[in-house]
Amino acid sequence: MSYCFIIPNYNHIHGFVDLISQLSEYSLPIIIVNDASTESIKSQLVTISQQYPKVVLCHHRFNQGKGGAVQTGLNKAIELGFSHALQVDADGQHNLQDIDTFLSLSKANPEALISGCPVYDESVPKHRYYARYITHFWVCVETLSKELKDTMCGYRVYPLTAYDQLASGSSLGKRMDFDIEVMVKLYWQKTPFKFVPTKVHYPENGISHFKALDDNIRISWMHTRLCFGMLWRSPELVARFFRRSFN
């Protein structure tokens, strides 16, 4: 098995050098996807890539959104021959002390997607905290299961064979809908999941690219599509539920 990091980045630079410095201690390649950041930040990302030999820097000419940047990173990881990719957000929310846990659990369960299950402190914006409950309800409907404990945390290890199989036959959202949609569709594809409780902290003066109106509409439409997708899969999903309930 071979691992790399993936970091989508759109205009995040505060604390970013420190993030790369900490990740570089793992001696794993770090794929940074610059999602059409400003020229100033792009220049700083280029400088970072020159300072750290393990960094692979990809650029988007036009902004594609977080999901589009993650997909570019995953595709680059597949192109470079990696078997797994650990996604870390660029804004400093994630507890990097859990990386060893993520990697160990992935190595013990190589076919599984390993995802963080957030443990929030008082820094979490209330609207984002409560929105997760709404999404979790719909994910339970779409999978006819409570197995997916969280689908919005961007701290996760992708098994790239499973992702490549999914992406080659299914379209995926390119913005804030991606994290949710890819997990639901991987569940439909029978990919196993493991969840790691992990502390999440929203840095003071952090930048959020969540667009309340546009992204909520996009996510609502995604849930509508996934609910229809669930309907014709429901016999298999119900059978899977009962198999696991009695095993």
Residue, then its C-alpha position, 0 to 999 in steps of 0.5 A: m500500500s502507498y499513501c499520499f496527502i491531498i489538500p484542496n486550497y482556495n486562498h488559504i495561506h494563513g498557517f498553511v506553511d505550518l500545516i505543510s511542515q507538520l505533514s512533511e514529517y510523515s515523509l509522504p507525498i503531499i498533493i496540493v490543488n490550487d483551486a484558482s487562488t489569487e496570483s499572490i497566493k498562487s505565488q506563495l504556493v509555488t514557493i512552498s512547493q519548491q521548499y518541500p520536495k515531497v509537494v506536488l502542486c496542481h493548478h486550476r485555471f478556473n475555480q471549480g470548488k472544493g469537490g472539484a479540487v479534491q477530485t483533481g487531487l484524487n485523480k493525480a494520486i491515481e495517476l501517480g500510482f498511490s493506493h490511498a489518499l488522506q484528505v486534509d483541509a487547508d484551513g487548519q480545522h483538523n487535528l493532525q495528531d490523529i493522522d497515525t490513527f487514520l493511517s493505521l486503521s486504513k492499513a488494517n482495513p485497506e478496502a475501507l474509507i476511513s473518515g473523521c467523526p467530528v468532536y466540536d468545541e465552542s468554535v463551531p459556527k452554530h448554523r454549520y453544527y445544526a445543518r449536519y443533523i439535517t444532512h445526517f437525516w437525509v443520508c440515513v434515508e438515502t442509505l436506509s442505514k445509520e452506518l454513515k456517522d458523518t458525511m461532511c467531515g473532509y478529513r478522510v482516507y480514500p481507498l483509490t481503487a474504490y473511488d476510481q471505480l465510482a468516478s469512472g461510472s458516476s458524476l460527482g458534485k464539484r462543490m460543497d456537495f461532494d463530501i456527502e455525495v461521494m460517501v453515499k455513492l461509495y456506500w451504494q457501491k458496498t465500500p466499507f467504512k470506519f469512523v475516527p472521533t476527531k476534534v475539529h476547531y474552527p480557527e479565529n478569523g478563518i475563511s469559509h467558502f461556504k455560500a449559504l444560498d447557492d450551496n444549500i440549494r445545491i446540497s438540497w438538489m443533491h439529496t433529492r437526486l440521491c433519494f431517487g437513486m435510493l428508490w431503485r436500490s432499496p431492495e438491495l439496501v433493505a436486504r443489506f440492512f437485515r443481513r447486518s442486523f442479524n449477523 
